Amino acid sequence: MGDPKKSRRKWETPGHPWIKTRLQREMELMGIYGLRNKRELWIAETMLRRIKHRARALLTLPVEEQRKQLQQLSLKLYKLGLINTTSAEINDILNISVEAILDRRLQTIVWKKGFAKTLHQARQSYSAWPYSYQR
């Protein structure tokens, strides 16, 4: 069978570690979304960075190829729940924020639906869901 594929990091750390405004923003987002550590935030930021990079790369393509790739990208983002329509423009994709990605995490959805009283409880309670509904 061979060796399993080497796992790669899903995140990129910030370029400069001690920018005060970035550190404050990160701490606010960690509190709002109940993140365990900054790595979870960096994963979301890296995901957003890759989406925006792909959208900007579409601008250099010929019109027909651009339309085809834009349709594929917007369909993927629609399935992820980051945009509301499958026929999005490049500007709509570039306007996606990291908060949109963090809103789609299971922990946040569990809390917003009211299955948990707090974000920290939502982080712990969704692991026991299958057993709690069998009673």
Residue, then its C-alpha position, 0 to 999 in steps of 0.5 A: m500500500g505504501d506510506p500515507k500522504k505526508s500531511r501539510r499545514k493548513w495555516e500560514t502564520p502572520g508575517h510579523p508577530w507583534i503588530k498590535t492592531r492585528l493582535q487585538r483583532e485576533m483576540e476579539l475574534m477568538g472571544i467572539y467565536g470561542l476559538r481554542n487557539k490562534r491556529e484555528l483563526w489562522i486556518a480560517e484566514t489562510m482559507l480566505r487568503r487562498i480563495k481571494h488569491r484564486a479570485r484575483a487570478l481569474l482577472t488575468l484569464p481570457v473572458e470565456e475561461q474566466r466565466k467558466q472558472l468563476q462559475q466553478l469557484s462560486l459554486k464551491l463557495y455556495k456549497l460551503g455557505l460563504i456566498n448566497t448565490t451560485s452566480a456571484e461576481i468576482n467582487d462578491i468573492l473578494n468581499i468575503s470576510v474571515e467572519a463568514i468562514l468562522d460563522r460556518r464552523l460547527q461550533t458556531i452553528v450549534w451555538k446560534k441554533g440554540f443547542a448550546k448555551t455558550l460557545h464553549q459548551a457548543r465546542q464540547s456538546y456536539s461530540a456527544w450528539p448521536y448519544s443524546y438523541q437516542r434516549 
